Structure formats: structure tokens, C-alpha cells
Amino acid sequence: MPDLLKAEGTPAVRHRPRAATALAAVPTGAPVSQVWAALGTAGVLRDLYDLYDHDDHDDRGGGTAAAPDPARLADLIGAVDARGDNGVTLSVLVQTASALPVLAACAPEKGPVRQALDAALSGTSTVALAATDSAAAGSDLAGLGTEVAIGPDGLLVTGGKRWITTACGADWLLVLARHRPGRHFTSFTWVLVPARAPGVRVRPADTDLLTGSATGHVELDGVRLPADHIVGRPGRGMAVFAQHMGTERLAGALWAVALTSRVLADTKERLTRRHFDGRPLWQHDAVRQRYAACLVQVRQLRALCESLGERVARRQDLAAAALLKSAAGLVADPVLAACAQLQGADGFGRGGAQRIRGEAGVLGIGGGVTELVLAAVADNADTVLTELRS
Ligand SMILES: Cc1cc2nc3c(=O)[nH]c(=O)nc-3n(C[C@H](O)[C@H](O)[C@H](O)COP(=O)(O)OP(=O)(O)OC[C@H]3O[C@@H](n4cnc5c(N)ncnc54)[C@H](O)[C@@H]3O)c2cc1C
């Protein structure tokens, strides 16, 4: 077979990400469980992570933790986004970039936490990350009300979680609870709750958006579990969450790049086909300038992902993660709004640009609203300024 990459005069063929190959046979519109299973079976989920030693962040008593490789994460998010089901993409994103890293950081050699991690990595089960609480605003994480009582006979979990991605299809719920009152960051603990345990009730979120994400609200009514369902050390819940929060922020920014690029490509194609006074709309200066401004913004966002990705994924640099998340929130909405406008009435079609724009709003809400993340950027203003001036 000729080497296409080296053949003279032949355009370079971009390597096809493994994730795209794994998903090639998965039918359009398949639910997240099927997409997840295909990724797990092909080894894409397991190979996403590099194992690294961790000592001071140790939540299991020694060993390794998982950080996704930024390039492989970009390939995965891009391949899932290309399927055009934003709900499924959101579910894969939260699982790979939030739930699995937390589980991996805390999983002992054996027991249910290890089993849940291994099953999720192999694609045979799915796991939802349930932090946002029914008892408090999502932006006020330390105000959460869900409680875990840790007693000699095991655990008792009571409370509720809302707007949890994958909740309606998950086998496991990774629940952030408090084991003592108060807002101190050592008051919180992760608990692994089997979705079918007595006392767990999940109802779908009442929304037409992101339906493939299986997002739902969770009630935990006196759920009794063995002690080995604690994830990590009691009191380390918030610290572990903060340590891995950056990975989800990087994944969100990567998704914003993939999604806006996909919609921009579709928009350009439509503008080329539609004519005004004998000329394609694409030839009109005002249209071209508006479109080009979007391209510049998305290209800047991708450059930010490229320059900060390693720092976020491997060094848990939360200041860099805040920059990425706020940039994603600030870029996606205006770019998708411009695309929707440039598509005219067609943007209102089923699954069209207007709907995509609404769904992409989750980039500025989920995992921390843009305002809150901008506050973190402001907190780090001096560091950012030093870097800009060096
Ligand atoms: C589709 C979807 C999927 C989700 N998936 C998950 C999941 O898998 N797991 C999970 O745990 N959670 C999930 N969430 C919840 C999400 O993380 C929360 O919605 C988010 O943290 C915001 O919380 P809230 O909705 O309660 O908004 P609130 O905290 O009530 O904020 C409402 C608005 O007030 C303003 N605001 C809030 N705080 C500030 C501030 N400090 N400064 C200035 N303005 C502010 C902002 O405009 C904000 O949008 C999901 C949400 C959605 C929509």
C-alpha cells in the first residue's frame, strides 16, 4: 500500500484519531451507553490517561492517579462531537474528564470503587458525577445539603442532587456529600452510590435540550451502603474535586473548539450555496467580516487550549483552567449566535444552529458559571500579567 503521507504531490492525510475509528460503526443517534461501550471496548478510555505518581495528593495511601493526555482528550471530544449529538458529548465529557479522574485518584487495589473504575474504563458501565445539590445554588458548592453519616455499621446517605448529566442511565453515582456541618473544605466526602440501591430515585430533567445526556435529578432517601463505598479519605472530597476540576474545564474548552468549528463549517457551506442579487452570500463583505471575526475567536481559543492544556491536565494548574473555562464560555455563545443569525430561518430547523446555540449554553453554566470562573481569573490577575509581560 502506498504511503499516502509521503507520496509526492499528494495532500497530507491527517491521522484518524482512534476514537473516531472506534465510533465509526456506532449508528447515528445511538445512546450514550452505546457510544461509551464502543470507546471502552476499543481501549480509548483506558488509553486516555497517563498514570503518574502522586504523594502529597494521596487519597488511597500511596500509588498513582490518572491525568488525561490533552491531545488524546482533544481527539476523543472531537470524535464524539462530530456525531452531532451534544447531549452524548456532554455525558462522555463529564465522565472522562471529571468522574473517572476522581475515581482513579481514590481507588484502592480492590473493592467497589476499583470495580466501578475498571467497569467504566472498559465501557461496561457508566458513572455520573453528582455535586450540584438540591439544597443550595450550584455556585455555592460549600452550601450543599446532602449528608453522609459514617457509622460503625456503614454509611447512610440522605439528600438530593439536581441537573446531573448521565444520571438517568448511570450504573453508579459519584455523590459529593457532607459528613459534618459547616462550610470548611474538610467537611465533604465522595460516596459511590449504586444507582439501583434502595432509596435512590432518579427522574429525568424536564428539558428539550441535550436530551442524549440523560440528565436528571437524584433523590437519596436514607441510602444504606457498606463503608467501602466511601471514595477517598473522609474530608478530602472538596480537595480531590478541586484537584481534578481543571480537567473538565480543559475538556469543555476543547469541546467549544470542536463544536464551534463544526457549526462554522456548516455555516460557510450554507453561505456559499445561498445567493443574494446574483452573488453567493459568502461573497458579501459584511458577511465575510462577521464570519472571519468568529474564526479568529475560535482560533484564539484553540491556541489557549494548546498553550495551557499540559499545565491544566498534568499540573492541576487551576488558574490556567479558569482562563480556559471562561474563554470557552465567552467565545462559544457569540460565535454560535453569529452562525445562527447567518443561517437565517434555516437556523430554526430541527437540530439547527439556534438549538445548538441553546445547548452550548451549558459551556457557561455546567461545572461553574462563567461569572464565578471570571472571578477566579481576576484573583490571579497578577500572575497572568506577569506571564503576559515576560
Ligand atoms: C445540562 C446541565 C448538565 C449538568 N451536569 C451536571 C453534572 O453532571 N454534575 C453536577 O454536579 N452538576 C451538573 N450541572 C449543574 C451545574 O454545575 C450548575 O447548574 C452550575 O454549577 C450553576 O448552578 P445553578 O444552576 O444552581 O446556578 P446558580 O448558582 O443559582 O446561578 C444562577 C446564575 O447566577 C449568576 N451567578 C451565580 N453565582 C455568581 C457569582 N458568584 N457572581 C456573579 N454571578 C453569579 C450567574 O449568572 C448564574 O448563571 C449541570 C447543569 C446543566 C444545565
The ligand as a MOL file (V3000), in Angstrom:
LIG
                    3D

  0  0  0     0  0            999 V3000
M  V30 BEGIN CTAB
M  V30 COUNTS 53 58 0 0 0
M  V30 BEGIN ATOM
M  V30 1 C -27.1880 20.4150 31.1590 0
M  V30 2 C -26.5630 20.5010 32.5280 0
M  V30 3 C -25.7770 19.4310 32.9730 0
M  V30 4 C -25.2340 19.4760 34.2560 0
M  V30 5 N -24.4840 18.3990 34.6850 0
M  V30 6 C -24.0310 18.3830 35.9580 0
M  V30 7 C -23.3390 17.2250 36.4560 0
M  V30 8 O -23.0990 16.2470 35.7420 0
M  V30 9 N -22.9500 17.2180 37.7540 0
M  V30 10 C -23.1770 18.2730 38.5850 0
M  V30 11 O -22.8110 18.1840 39.7490 0
M  V30 12 N -23.8230 19.3970 38.1370 0
M  V30 13 C -24.2470 19.4620 36.8510 0
M  V30 14 N -24.9120 20.5710 36.3730 0
M  V30 15 C -25.1820 21.6690 37.2930 0
M  V30 16 C -24.2610 22.8480 37.0720 0
M  V30 17 O -22.9540 22.5510 37.5080 0
M  V30 18 C -24.8800 24.0330 37.8030 0
M  V30 19 O -26.0440 24.3850 37.0830 0
M  V30 20 C -23.9400 25.2160 37.9070 0
M  V30 21 O -22.9340 24.9670 38.8680 0
M  V30 22 C -24.6830 26.5030 38.2790 0
M  V30 23 O -25.5010 26.3060 39.3810 0
M  V30 24 P -27.0330 26.7880 39.3500 0
M  V30 25 O -27.6590 26.2560 38.1220 0
M  V30 26 O -27.6300 26.4060 40.6400 0
M  V30 27 O -26.9490 28.3460 39.1730 0
M  V30 28 P -26.8170 29.4230 40.3360 0
M  V30 29 O -25.6380 29.1200 41.1850 0
M  V30 30 O -28.1510 29.5680 41.0010 0
M  V30 31 O -26.5040 30.7360 39.4960 0
M  V30 32 C -27.5110 31.3210 38.6340 0
M  V30 33 C -26.8610 32.4850 37.9070 0
M  V30 34 O -26.4910 33.4890 38.8560 0
M  V30 35 C -25.3100 34.1380 38.4530 0
M  V30 36 N -24.2610 33.9000 39.4570 0
M  V30 37 C -24.1430 32.8380 40.3020 0
M  V30 38 N -23.0670 32.9830 41.0870 0
M  V30 39 C -22.4930 34.1560 40.7450 0
M  V30 40 C -21.3520 34.8720 41.2050 0
M  V30 41 N -20.5690 34.3870 42.1900 0
M  V30 42 N -21.0640 36.0540 40.6080 0
M  V30 43 C -21.8530 36.5640 39.6260 0
M  V30 44 N -22.9480 35.9170 39.1550 0
M  V30 45 C -23.2620 34.7440 39.7040 0
M  V30 46 C -24.9090 33.5110 37.1170 0
M  V30 47 O -25.4290 34.2710 36.0660 0
M  V30 48 C -25.5850 32.1710 37.1810 0
M  V30 49 O -25.8050 31.6060 35.8950 0
M  V30 50 C -25.4340 20.5990 35.0860 0
M  V30 51 C -26.1790 21.6810 34.6030 0
M  V30 52 C -26.7330 21.6450 33.3470 0
M  V30 53 C -27.5520 22.8140 32.8590 0
M  V30 END ATOM
M  V30 BEGIN BOND
M  V30 1 1 1 2
M  V30 2 1 2 3
M  V30 3 2 2 52
M  V30 4 2 3 4
M  V30 5 1 4 5
M  V30 6 1 4 50
M  V30 7 2 5 6
M  V30 8 1 6 7
M  V30 9 1 6 13
M  V30 10 2 7 8
M  V30 11 1 7 9
M  V30 12 1 9 10
M  V30 13 2 10 11
M  V30 14 1 10 12
M  V30 15 2 12 13
M  V30 16 1 13 14
M  V30 17 1 14 15
M  V30 18 1 14 50
M  V30 19 1 15 16
M  V30 20 1 16 17
M  V30 21 1 16 18
M  V30 22 1 18 19
M  V30 23 1 18 20
M  V30 24 1 20 21
M  V30 25 1 20 22
M  V30 26 1 22 23
M  V30 27 1 23 24
M  V30 28 2 24 25
M  V30 29 1 24 26
M  V30 30 1 24 27
M  V30 31 1 27 28
M  V30 32 2 28 29
M  V30 33 1 28 30
M  V30 34 1 28 31
M  V30 35 1 31 32
M  V30 36 1 32 33
M  V30 37 1 33 34
M  V30 38 1 33 48
M  V30 39 1 34 35
M  V30 40 1 35 36
M  V30 41 1 35 46
M  V30 42 1 36 37
M  V30 43 1 36 45
M  V30 44 2 37 38
M  V30 45 1 38 39
M  V30 46 1 39 40
M  V30 47 2 39 45
M  V30 48 1 40 41
M  V30 49 2 40 42
M  V30 50 1 42 43
M  V30 51 2 43 44
M  V30 52 1 44 45
M  V30 53 1 46 47
M  V30 54 1 46 48
M  V30 55 1 48 49
M  V30 56 2 50 51
M  V30 57 1 51 52
M  V30 58 1 52 53
M  V30 END BOND
M  V30 END CTAB
M  END
